[in-house]
Amino acid sequence: MTKFLLAVHVLAAIVAIGPVTVAASMFPATARRAAGNDRDAAVLASLHRICRVYAVVAVVVPVFGLATANSLGVLGDAWLIVSIVLTATAAGVLGLLILPRQRQVLASITAGAAGLAMYTGVFNILWATVTVLMIVRPGSTTGA
C-alpha cells in the first residue's frame, strides 16, 4: 500500500504542481507584453485558468503525502514537518498573493506584473525546497 500511496503522491505532484509552477512563472512576462496585444491577453487568461484549476487538483498531493508519511511512520520527522510548513506556505502564496494578482492583471492588463513576478519566484523556491527535502530526507534509510 505504501508504494501505491507514494506513486500517487509523486504523480500528483508532477501532474498538478508542475503546470502551476510553469504557468505562474510565464504569467508576469506575458503580462508585460500583453498591453494592447489580444494574443498575449488570451494567453494570460489561459495561464490564469491553468493556475486556478491545477491549484485545486494539487490538494491531492499533500493528502497522499500525509498518507504515505503515515504509512512509513515518519509523521514526526523534522524534514516532513518542514515540508508541510513549506507546502502550506506555498499554497498560501499561490492562493492569497499570486491568483488574486493574476486576476487584477487580467482586469487591467498593464498593472501589477512586477510584484507578481516576485511572488511567483517565492512560490517556485518553496516548491523546489520541498522537492529537495522529499528526495534527500535527512535520516533516510535509502542511502541517498
Secondary structure, 3 states (H helix, E strand, C coil): CHHHHHHHHHHHHHHHHHHHHHHHHHHHHHHHHCCCCHHHHHHHHHHHHHHHHHHHHCCHHHHHHHHHHHHHCCCCCHHHHHHHHHHHHHHHHHHHHHHHHHHHHHHCCCCCHHHHHHHHHHHHHHHHHHHHHHHHCCCCCCCC
